Amino acid sequence: MQETAFWRDVDRWVGEEVTLSADVNEVLNQHSFTLAGTPESDVDELLVVSAATTNVEEGETVQVTGTVKAGFNAEAVKKDLGVNWNDPLYKDWVDEHYIVASSVDTTVNG
């Protein structure tokens, strides 16, 4: 998959497993963070959630593999992943696209 194509049309990838490299924009908690969008895209950032602890840092380049989803709902995703988080942290992400990560690699070079 061309990463540029992904960022230009995130809708097209809903339900698909993708692998992309990007910089961590913001760490929300140990199970979620956002990826910074690219200059060529209309996407400012994308939420990544994981059942596993992610251990990422803001500004770090990571490679994420996971399934693209639409319609983020903090309560439902929290239940699906079996994690405990503060739902109000996600108020800006309601109904937005997100990735449920199966793997987060922090050893990639930016």
Backbone bond lengths (Angstrom), bond angles and torsions (degrees), N, CA, C in turn:
res aa  C-N    CA-C-N  psi(-1)  N-CA   C-N-CA  omega(-1)  CA-C   N-CA-C  phi
1 M - - - 1.453 - - 1.516 109.39 -
2 Q 1.305 116.21 134.35 1.457 121.58 173.08 1.518 108.03 -77.48
3 E 1.327 116.52 122.37 1.462 118.93 -178.27 1.522 111.76 -62.83
4 T 1.330 117.14 -34.15 1.465 119.66 178.97 1.521 109.83 -61.54
5 A 1.332 116.89 -40.71 1.466 121.05 178.83 1.528 110.22 -62.87
6 F 1.319 116.78 -38.43 1.465 120.24 178.25 1.520 110.62 -60.13
7 W 1.322 116.87 -51.48 1.463 121.03 -175.57 1.524 111.94 -66.75
8 R 1.324 118.02 -27.95 1.471 120.36 179.72 1.518 112.40 -74.45
9 D 1.346 116.82 -27.64 1.462 119.89 -175.53 1.529 110.86 -147.17
10 V 1.323 116.22 71.39 1.464 121.26 -178.15 1.529 110.96 -59.19
11 D 1.340 117.85 -34.99 1.474 121.59 179.53 1.523 112.41 -53.43
12 R 1.307 116.72 -39.14 1.461 122.18 -176.90 1.528 111.64 -60.76
13 W 1.325 117.72 -25.79 1.458 122.02 -172.50 1.534 113.73 -97.86
14 V 1.323 117.84 1.49 1.469 120.61 -179.66 1.534 109.37 -58.70
15 G 1.330 115.73 129.38 1.458 121.67 -178.90 1.513 113.83 89.50
16 E 1.321 117.28 -8.84 1.464 122.18 -178.17 1.524 110.65 -98.13
17 E 1.335 115.64 150.90 1.460 119.80 171.48 1.522 107.77 -86.57
18 V 1.313 116.39 131.56 1.459 122.09 -179.52 1.524 109.38 -128.61
19 T 1.328 115.20 158.26 1.462 122.03 170.87 1.503 106.28 -128.88
20 L 1.326 116.70 124.51 1.456 119.69 178.21 1.512 110.91 -145.18
21 S 1.325 113.97 153.13 1.458 121.17 177.68 1.514 108.42 -109.51
22 A 1.318 115.84 135.83 1.462 120.80 179.30 1.522 108.29 -162.39
23 D 1.318 114.97 168.35 1.457 120.58 177.65 1.525 110.38 -84.72
24 V 1.318 115.38 141.71 1.463 120.97 174.30 1.520 107.42 -71.34
25 N 1.310 116.02 123.72 1.461 121.04 -179.43 1.526 110.95 -87.98
26 E 1.336 115.99 -50.85 1.465 120.64 -178.19 1.524 109.62 -146.52
27 V 1.319 116.82 135.42 1.462 121.79 174.59 1.525 107.23 -95.49
28 L 1.331 116.63 119.03 1.462 121.18 -179.91 1.525 111.27 -86.19
29 N 1.327 116.07 -42.98 1.463 122.36 175.98 1.519 107.64 -167.74
30 Q 1.326 117.19 -171.55 1.468 119.86 -175.72 1.533 113.76 -68.93
31 H 1.327 117.43 -10.40 1.465 120.88 -179.36 1.527 113.42 -114.87
32 S 1.327 117.68 3.96 1.469 117.90 -177.81 1.520 112.12 -158.30
33 F 1.326 113.02 148.92 1.457 121.41 177.85 1.519 108.06 -157.65
34 T 1.315 116.30 171.48 1.461 119.36 176.88 1.519 109.56 -115.48
35 L 1.326 114.82 147.98 1.457 122.11 173.76 1.510 108.28 -99.97
36 A 1.311 116.51 139.29 1.458 121.19 176.84 1.520 108.93 -72.47
37 G 1.326 117.18 139.59 1.457 121.78 174.96 1.522 110.17 -71.83
38 T 1.307 116.61 177.08 1.462 121.05 178.79 1.521 109.53 -103.09
39 P 1.335 116.80 158.32 1.468 119.34 179.63 1.532 113.39 -59.14
40 E 1.345 117.42 -27.13 1.473 121.47 -177.72 1.521 112.87 -81.45
41 S 1.324 118.07 -5.02 1.461 119.29 -172.68 1.517 112.31 -110.03
42 D 1.327 114.18 165.88 1.460 120.84 173.49 1.528 110.57 -91.08
43 V 1.328 116.84 -3.52 1.456 122.06 -177.93 1.526 109.00 -88.33
44 D 1.332 116.78 119.84 1.458 120.43 178.64 1.520 111.04 -73.34
45 E 1.316 115.37 -46.61 1.453 120.85 179.07 1.522 108.99 -160.43
46 L 1.320 115.51 164.71 1.455 121.70 -176.44 1.522 108.53 -133.84
47 L 1.322 116.55 132.51 1.458 122.16 179.59 1.524 110.27 -77.10
48 V 1.332 116.05 136.42 1.460 122.83 174.80 1.523 106.95 -121.90
49 V 1.331 116.63 128.95 1.463 121.49 177.46 1.520 108.75 -123.14
50 S 1.331 115.72 151.48 1.457 120.17 -177.40 1.518 110.19 -150.65
51 A 1.326 116.62 141.48 1.460 120.57 174.64 1.526 109.66 -69.53
52 A 1.328 115.98 -32.62 1.467 120.95 178.44 1.528 109.84 -82.43
53 T 1.312 116.33 155.41 1.460 121.02 175.36 1.524 108.26 -68.46
54 T 1.334 116.96 134.24 1.462 119.80 -173.24 1.524 114.76 -91.44
55 N 1.323 119.28 -32.91 1.468 122.50 179.24 1.520 113.39 50.70
56 V 1.318 117.18 50.97 1.462 121.66 177.25 1.525 109.45 -109.37
57 E 1.332 115.30 162.82 1.459 120.84 178.77 1.516 109.57 -124.50
58 E 1.319 116.28 147.86 1.463 120.79 178.11 1.523 109.65 -59.69
59 G 1.345 115.64 135.70 1.455 122.14 -179.68 1.516 113.87 89.08
60 E 1.323 117.39 -12.96 1.458 122.59 -179.59 1.533 109.78 -75.89
61 T 1.332 116.61 141.00 1.460 120.79 174.58 1.523 108.41 -86.74
62 V 1.331 115.58 129.30 1.463 120.93 -179.63 1.525 109.65 -129.88
63 Q 1.321 115.11 158.37 1.460 120.97 171.95 1.524 106.60 -112.44
64 V 1.320 115.47 121.73 1.463 121.81 -176.93 1.523 109.17 -112.32
65 T 1.319 116.18 131.76 1.459 122.22 170.66 1.520 106.31 -117.03
66 G 1.325 115.15 130.37 1.450 118.79 -179.85 1.514 111.93 179.87
67 T 1.312 115.40 -178.20 1.459 122.10 -177.43 1.519 110.22 -99.95
68 V 1.328 115.35 130.24 1.462 121.58 178.39 1.524 108.48 -78.25
69 K 1.322 115.64 131.71 1.466 121.67 179.93 1.524 109.26 -126.70
70 A 1.318 115.78 160.05 1.469 121.77 176.31 1.521 108.10 -120.24
71 G 1.329 116.29 158.39 1.458 121.06 173.08 1.517 114.28 73.45
72 F 1.330 116.89 51.83 1.466 120.56 -177.96 1.524 112.07 -56.42
73 N 1.336 115.10 131.79 1.462 123.30 175.33 1.526 106.12 -133.96
74 A 1.326 117.34 109.29 1.468 122.17 -172.76 1.523 112.81 -54.76
75 E 1.313 117.31 -44.92 1.467 120.82 -177.45 1.529 111.07 -64.54
76 A 1.328 117.28 -45.40 1.465 121.22 -179.00 1.526 111.58 -66.87
77 V 1.326 116.90 -42.93 1.466 120.45 -179.15 1.527 109.93 -67.00
78 K 1.317 116.86 -41.19 1.469 121.34 177.61 1.529 109.97 -57.10
79 K 1.315 116.25 -44.20 1.468 121.37 179.76 1.533 110.65 -66.20
80 D 1.344 116.86 -45.36 1.469 121.25 179.78 1.524 112.10 -59.61
81 L 1.342 116.37 -40.76 1.461 120.63 -176.92 1.526 112.90 -83.49
82 G 1.335 116.44 -17.59 1.455 119.82 -177.77 1.521 112.68 71.65
83 V 1.333 115.68 35.69 1.469 120.73 179.93 1.523 109.78 -115.37
84 N 1.306 115.58 167.90 1.455 120.99 177.81 1.520 107.77 -121.93
85 W 1.324 116.27 117.05 1.455 119.22 177.85 1.509 110.43 -142.41
86 N 1.306 115.46 170.06 1.456 123.58 -177.19 1.532 108.88 -87.18
87 D 1.327 117.53 102.35 1.464 121.76 -175.50 1.526 114.84 -52.01
88 P 1.349 120.26 -39.45 1.472 119.11 -179.23 1.537 114.08 -59.15
89 L 1.325 118.30 -21.76 1.471 120.75 175.69 1.526 111.44 -59.11
90 Y 1.314 116.32 -24.28 1.464 122.03 -172.26 1.522 113.67 -102.87
91 K 1.316 117.79 12.89 1.473 120.29 -175.80 1.524 112.58 -59.02
92 D 1.332 118.28 -31.01 1.465 121.28 179.51 1.525 112.78 -78.35
93 W 1.324 117.39 -8.38 1.466 120.98 -175.55 1.523 113.60 -105.55
94 V 1.313 118.28 -1.53 1.465 121.33 -178.84 1.528 109.95 -55.07
95 D 1.330 115.35 128.42 1.471 124.18 178.49 1.527 114.38 67.58
96 E 1.321 118.55 11.07 1.467 121.79 178.74 1.529 110.49 -91.66
97 H 1.341 115.67 168.16 1.460 121.43 173.58 1.525 109.33 -71.91
98 Y 1.327 115.28 153.09 1.459 120.84 176.33 1.522 109.04 -158.13
99 I 1.321 116.56 167.86 1.461 122.00 177.58 1.520 108.48 -118.64
100 V 1.330 116.26 131.22 1.457 121.47 170.44 1.526 105.25 -93.26
101 A 1.329 115.63 106.61 1.461 121.07 -172.72 1.522 112.04 -77.98
102 S 1.328 115.15 133.69 1.457 120.48 170.94 1.524 109.24 -97.51
103 S 1.356 115.91 -19.77 1.456 120.65 178.22 1.520 109.82 -155.06
104 V 1.334 115.77 139.87 1.460 122.71 175.45 1.522 106.50 -130.10
105 D 1.336 116.31 113.99 1.463 122.34 -177.60 1.524 109.31 -103.34
106 T 1.315 116.26 118.15 1.467 120.79 -179.42 1.522 112.13 -97.63
107 T 1.337 117.70 7.24 1.465 120.18 -176.87 1.522 113.14 -96.48
108 V 1.325 118.23 6.16 1.468 120.45 179.03 1.521 109.63 -78.14
109 N 1.320 115.79 151.56 1.468 120.57 178.48 1.508 109.75 -93.73
110 G 1.325 116.42 135.86 1.455 121.13 -178.66 1.471 114.79 -84.78
